[in-house]
Amino acid sequence: MMHPSLRIAGVLACAGSAALLLSGCGTGVSPIERAPVTVSVGAATGLVMGGQQPVAGVTMQLYQAGATGYGSLATKLGSTVLTNSNGNFTLPSYTCTAGSQVYLVGTGGQPIAATGTAPAVTNNNLALMVGLGLCGGANLNPNGFINVNELTTVASVWALAPFMSGIGNIGSSSTNATGLANAFAAINQIVTISTGQLPGPTLPTGATLPITEINTLADILEQCINSGGGVQGDGSSCGNLFNLTPNAAGNVYPTDTITAMMNMAQSPGRNVTALDRLRSSSPVFQPALNVNFPPTDWTIAITYVGGGLSTPSSIAVDAAGSVWVTNKGNSSVTKLDYSGAAVSTASGFTLGGINSPTAIAVDSGGNAWVANGNNTITQLSSTGISGTALGSNGLSAPSSIAIDGSGNVWIANSTDTSTVSAFTSGGARLTGSPYSGAGSSAPVSIAVTPK
């Protein structure tokens, strides 16, 4: 049976992100010195909601993501402002670095308003956020409106989790600015920032968002947000959430809802059933998952279609965050950009003799190298408009492919020849190839060190 779709999950790992989706990754981007950008008072207004009610007295703080490493210290932008009794706020003036990524966090406040003689309830553990993207970008312009709620928080945390170690620690190395930008862009696929509703305006046509799962995560969060707060182990709504969401080592418990969500996103398979039961019997965000059938984990994945996808067999990510997929179903290669939009045609890329492809790798120039089922490999240009078939050199049922720091292409041959073939970046046989010995026997996978 053919499967003409691809699920790319966020919060997987960003070591090369696959945090492919909600996280877009990219590598090899050199740092660029950029001038500061000053945004005037009234750049944007917004609203903080806890479930279906506004939250007053929330402290709003803008941040610029760090650029000195993953989870590096973010920079606070401008002064803080408080939401009014209707949950509304107006951002202050601030200065950020052109090309940087900006996010907004709200902490504390009164999620339950005073009624009659009852005082308002303060929740010091409340923390909501939204990733706004590019400094001075569309979400921060004078006509922009920002809705901060549980859905924007889930979308932002799951997209940014590979780059995150806390509320004030979201960032990437200066050489992976593209990966961080792709992660912020993924937020706009999941949620519409101006309304705080699913899906986002940039979700590619035909892509499927796991709406019920995202709503369920928001419902779990809402129970703590609309309460008086608590601490781990005290039996309160927040205490129960914090008790189930310690850090990866399991020895530090969160004291705010953003950190709780971050820990869930970074350890998505932990305490799944117990967390699922934290939501109300009448959840705010609908449709939600059936409480009797919890998910296997809290990984969020978007299913993409198009670009020739047909029984995908292997996947690779290039420096720009584009995803390359080999298709056994129609002997083609699919290319999706960092947002999941198809770059290749409806038939996929087929040049260069692609035949029942089994593996793929992308070199530093963005060219894809494909191992084929007919004992050949294909060198496919970054645009897919040209391809070259290469054979001989010991190729025999090639099963895996990798590229070293010099651009040489290494292929594991899985037949009983027990060899490894190697080509130069130009497609010539590397001296001494194919290689054998050293105990190799029907190799099925291969990797090379960076240098």
Secondary structure, DSSP 8 states (H G I E B T S, - for coil): ----EEEEESSS--------STT------------EEEE-TTSEEEEEEETTEE-BS-EEEEEE-BSBSTT---EEEEEEEE--TTSEEE---EEEETT-EEEEEEE--BSB--BTTB--B--TT-EEEEEEEETT-GGGSTTEEEEESHHHHHHHHHHHGGGEEETTEEB-BGGGHHHHHHHHHHHHHH-BTTTTBSS-TT--TT-B--HHHHHHHHHHHHHHHTS----TTSSSHHHHHHHH---TTS----SSHHHHHHHHHHSTTSSHHHHHTTS-SS-SSSS---TTS--S----EEEEE-TT-SSEEEEEE-TTS-EEEEETTTTEEEEE-TTS-B-S-TT-B-TTT--S--EEEE-TTS-EEEE-TTS-EEEE-TTSS-EEEE--TT--SEEEEEE-TT--EEEEE-STT--EEEE-TTS-B-TT-SB--TT--S---------
